[in-house]
Amino acid sequence: MTLLKRTLLLLMSTILCHTQMMAQDKIVNPEISYAGSQRTVTIGGIAVNGIEGYEDYMLLSIGGLAVGQEIKLPGQEITDAVKRYWRHGLFSDVSIAADSLVGYKIYLHIYLKALPRVSAINYLGIKKSEREDMEQKLGLLKGAQINPNMIARAQVWAKKYFDDKGFKNAEINIRQRTDVAEKNSVIIDVDIDKKEKMKVHKITIVGNNNLPLKKIKGTLFTKGALSKTNEAGKLYSFFKAKKFTPERYKEDKQNLIEKYNEYGFRDATILEDSIVQYDDKHVDVYIKVDEGQKYYIRNINWVGNTVYNTDQLAAVLGMRKGDVYNQKLMSKRLQEDEDAVGNMYWNNGYLFYTLQPTETNVIGDSVDIEMRIQEGQQAHINRVRINGNDRVYEKVIRRELRTKPGDLFSKEALMRTARELGNMGHFDPEQLSPDVRPDYENGTVDVNWNLVSKSNDQVELSLGWGQTGIIGRVGLKLNNFSMANLFNKNKEHRGLLPIGDGEVLSIGAQTNGTYYQSYNASYSTGWFGGKRPVQFNVGAYFSRQTDVSSTYYNSNYMNNYYNYMYGYGSYGGYYNNYENYYDPDKYIQLFGASVGWGKRLRWPDDFFQLSASVSFTRYMLSNWRYFLISTGNCNNLNLNIALTRHSSDNPLFPRKGSEFELSLSITPPWSAFDGKDYSRLANNPQSATYQKEQQEKYRWIEYHKWKFKSKTYTALTNGQKCLVLMTRVEMGILGSFNKHKKSPFETYYMGGDGMTGYSTSYAEETIGLRGYENGSLTPNGAAGYAYDRFAVELRYPLLLGNTTIYGLAFAEGGNAWTDPKHFNPFDMKRSAGAGVRIFLPMVGLMGIDWAYGFDKVYGQRGGSQFHFILGQEF
């Protein structure tokens, strides 16, 4: 028995040792056959190679394999790990191998190859602006990894981009080449040959028996249904885009059906259409239409209306039984127009209102329509949030709001608020739109104003050359000044200047040293006291200009004359070296001050404003030979009353609205109560007392000055970038209380660019008329006592935003008269031209116009003129 036990024990030990030896056998690079049977093994270790810059644990986590994990060999776990690496998108090559198999433990090796990174992208064959667009659309970024799929996708997007631009034959080749200067990097070359833009050679319309071609294709000055698909080389399309793209053509096919609907053809369809290549640059378009029958309105029934009765709604709609079934007009009268049916509800708080026009019956050529209204409940404003403001105190914005918490919702108030915020000048009006968040359950609405701040302060530093040498000007205009914070150091300041209340402080100086000096300062606020929209302004100015000494004229004239006569040079230089001949005894000095007040009115509407100001100007002259009075003092005390209405929608590029101003500037009628007989004063210029009598006559100036100005803006096309028609009408008359005391001051100086500046004339109001030289309509001795001016301008924006640029073409006419009795609005000096305007935040508005004056003024035709414009003109 003992022997048997020993034998069995020895046998078991032998088997166990053999088994352990078998388990510890190491197989290097074992061959794993997917045709064989599976077995379970444990991962004994994992090595990763091929990637620099990443920790091993991060790379292992992507594949999902871990030491100690049991896997099937062969099995799904290895396959899934490879798929995970591929899906991650960082690698161009992935493989997993078994380094060794030790018993039931396997040691894996993961080989990864990183995708190359883009070291440079070269765009060949396109302009800089196109390159910037391509960079955004293709998604190719310098420093990013790239794979073949990204190249293929970029190829598709590039082709689509140029198709949309009309380059249907564009060839795009995106190549990838190794960058020898950087490890695992490539250079991408995007080689583009745009070819020629694809244009339309001929458009053939078949089946249009009731809609004429001019309604489909348009005319030279009107837009047709096919507004974006136009034939090249035809007169009617001279001002229209000629390129052909599938997207534009698709839109125009829908526009064609809508045009038929507009004329009552509700069943109109396009039976077939085709695009045929005419040559390498052109295609032919063929469209066959079935117009169907023309329909008329028979009955319009209103259902669900309780707030407004049927007669009221029908009157606003303006479409009656027997009218052509014009679906476009119906849509405009229900939703789009300012006085549409929908706005009646939306302006009265019914934000949740809906209206669905439904055709209920069609009999022959007649249609019955049912207007199905769901009025809903009135919505009140819950919260009003202001975002993006870093310019002014929030109270400055909130006082301009027409949408306040607790108010009934009103679309009109919403649009008016947008206008008021844009006209403040502190925010970009092109990016200003309300974010309306209705809450249907609570019957409320939140309004978020997402503002984009912009700087509108202006600094002017300029040098120019005038008759007496270099003229320098320094100016500063702060549009966000705060008088309340001026002496409060704890409030917001920009440097030494207090800001935040949206008030305006302007200071300026202009001088050339000795001969000319001018200083001005003004302050204004639209909310005097901070509680009501009451305007207040105050300003003052001083200027002094001296003349050249008579000794200089005489001596310089004689010296030049003798030099010329005796061969010492040429006869010239008569006006050289002004700075050496300063004469302080010949001058004109002006001092002026004004204070004004204004208030918004509620009637006829709250776009009206009434303002009044009192101004005083003192003219101090000494031997000043350029004016009617050479020596003495003249005083101008006047009251100005103005009624204005401004409803334009944008301060920089208005698209709709108008601006009107009617003003009267009047002085006391001094001659009515000073007891002087002005018929006997200053009648004889040869009299020794003539200048003294002139001084006596005009010591106190008197007049009454009437002016009317208007501008209207009308958008001729749709969209933010649209063609705008601006019309202008203005006229003025300067009258007198006493025919013997006709004021030589405050006359009109007409012609040219309309800019005031450094000159010898201080008693005139400058009126522009492009196409003629400055002041040419009112030369010396023909002062203007009446004028008119009419203009039309077509404007189109080239760039909108903080920097605004627009081009314009204009025609205008006007005239000036020395006697108001001869005023004739049909007697005009005409001109036409073109120009451009540029608004820069720190500079303001500036521009240049070229104009041609067609008529003669005092024997000389206006001709070709260039005009430089600085500042906004009413």
Buried (B, 14 or more C-beta within 10 A) or exposed (E): EEEEEEEEEEEEEEEEEEEEEEEEEEEEEBEBEEEEEEEEBEBBBBEBEBBEEEEEEEBBEBBEBEEEEEBEBBBEBBEEBBBBBEEEEBBBEBEBBBBBBBBEBBBBBBBBBBBBBBBBBEBEBBEEEBBEEBBEEBEBEEEEBBBEEBBEBBBEBBBEBBBBBBBBBBEBEBEBEEBEEEEBBBBBBBBBBBBBBBBBBBBEBEBBEBBEBEBBBBEEEEBBBBBBBBBBEBEBBEEBBBBBBEEBBEBBBEBBBBBBBBBBBBEBEBEEBEBEEBEEBBBBBBBBBBBBEBBBBBEBEBEBBEBBEEEBBBEBBEBEEEBBBBBEBBBEBBEEBEEBBBBBBBBBBBBBBEBEBEEEEBEEEBBBBBBBBEBBEBBBBBEBEBEBBEBBBEEBBEBBBBBEEEBBBBBEBBBBBBBBBBBBBBBBBBBBEBEBEBEEEEBBBBBEBBBBBBEBBBEBEEEEEBBBBEBEBEBBBBBBBBEEBEEEEEBBBEEEBBBBBBBBBBBBBBBBEEBBBBBBBBBBBBBBEEEEBBBBBBBBBBBBBBBBBBEBEEEBEEBBEEBEEEEEEEEEEEEEEBBEBBBEEBBBBBBBBBBBBBBBBEEEEEBBBBBEBEBBBBBBBBBBEBBBBBBBBBBBBBEBEBBBBBBBBBBBBBBBBBBBBBBBBBBBBBBEEEEBEBEEBBEEEEEEEBBBBBBBBBBBBBBBBBBBBBBBBBBEEEEEBBBBEBBBBBBBBBBBBBEBBBBBBBBBBBBBBBBEBBBEBBBBBBBBBBBBBBBBBBEEEBBBBBBBBBBBBBBBBEEBBBEBBBBBEBBBBBBBBBEBEEBEEEEBBBBBBBBBBBBEBEEBBBBBBBBBBBBEBEEEBBBEBEBEBBEEEE
